[in-house]
Amino acid sequence: MVYGAINEKGEPYYTDLKKVFDSIGNRQTEYNWLITDCVCYPNNPKTDAMLSKQYCWISGEDLTSLVYAEDFQWIWAVLCGFDKTIALSEILEYSLPYADGYKGFWKTPLTMQHPLAKIEIVLWDSSLTLIFSRSKDIIDDFMQNHPQSENLEDYIGRL
């Protein structure tokens, strides 16, 4: 089962990964991350080059270091977290996830774009954050730390 939440209220902008990571108890370090469809503006040219590619493969520890070392805004991105035992070659057997235009975000039952992912964080045009997880605890923690966020299934039900 996949659980989800949407945050589009009560923040100056909605794509602050530091806040997202803090809100899930920094469990991002438990995964390796595939970052796709990324638009962001880091100051570090190496970070910019890494995130400007078709995809970026990074450990949760390195992603955390990057986010905390350089506090930049992410405009668009899909971050898919995978068990550390899954090889990148296996992950790349599937289509790369994307944010803009993906209709599956707004359908129930909730799913993640990548079938092997355990968690997916979608940064949507700086205007909202979607988070999906196979762990209800992660979504509960996110929603508790973002009190104006909503259960995504409830949100979709009103569309």
Buried (B, 14 or more C-beta within 10 A) or exposed (E): EBBBBBBBEEBEBBBBBEBBBEBBBEBBBBBBBBBBBBBBEBEEEEBBEBBEEEBBBBBBEBBBEBBEEEEBBBBBBBBBBBEEEBEEEEBEEBEBBBBEEBEEBEEEEBBBBBEBBBBBBBBBEBEBBBBBBBBEEBBBBBBEBBEEBBBBBEBBEEE
